[in-house]
Amino acid sequence: MATTGLSTEVPVSAEVIEVHILDSIKGDYTTYWKIPNDISAEEARRWIDPATKILYATAIYGAGEPKTYLALSGKGMDIDTAIFD
């Protein structure tokens, strides 16, 4: 899972993608994930919004440990998600 340390980096390239996260504890924030360090290129291509090139995720905590769920976007409310560890 990506760290929030990348959130201070502004430059975005083909190897860095913008990620909007809805975190059940921290709230909404934007971070940047590096390919392949934080997410595989295959997963990024599968889940990224093709129009905006932004990845959307939700972080939910269980027993103090976060689980990140990637979500398809651009279609209003969307229930298509996948767990991303």
N, C-alpha and C positions, 0 to 999 in steps of 0.2 A: 504494500500500500504506500502511496506517496506521502511524503512529509509536507507540512505546511511551510517549511523553510524555503521552498521554491516560490512562494506567493509574493516575495519581494522582487523577483526577477520580472522585468517588463518585456524584454525582447522575446518574440515568439518566432520560431522557425519551423521547418518541416519536422524537426526532431523534438519540439516542445509544443504541447497543446494546452489550451486554456480549459480549466475544469471549474464548473460552478457546482459547489457542494452545499446541500442542505443537511446540516449536522444537527442531530436531535439535542445536543448539548451546547455546541458553539454557535449555532444559528447558521445563517447563510454567509458564505464567503467564496472568494475566487482564489484559485491557486493554479500553478502550472506544473504539469507532469512531463517528465522526459521519457522519450521512447529510446531504448527498451528498459531503462532503469525502473521506472514507475509503472509502466503499462506496456504490454507488447504491441507491436505495430498491428498485428491481427485484431486484437481486442479494440484498439483505438479506431481502426477502420470500421469495425462492426458497430460500434456504439456512438461514434461522433455524429453530430448533427451535420449533414452534408451542406446545408445552406449557410450555417454560421461558423462551421469548423470548431464548435465548442462541444465539450463532453459534459454531460450532466450526471451527477451522482448524489446519493443520499447516504449519510452515515448514521447508523443506528447502533446503540450500545446494548450489550447483553453481558451481565456479570463484569461490567467495567471495561470490556473489550469492544472496540468498534468493528462493525462489519460494514463494508462499503458496497452499495448496490448501484450499478450503472443503469442508466435509464435512457431509453430512446426519447427524443424530444421533438418539438415542432408540431405536435399533433394534439395539443391541449393536454388533458389528463391522460396519462399513459400508464398502463400496467405492465408493459413489457420491460422486465428488469432481469439483471443477472448479478449474482454475488461476485464481488471482486475482492480477493484477499491480497 
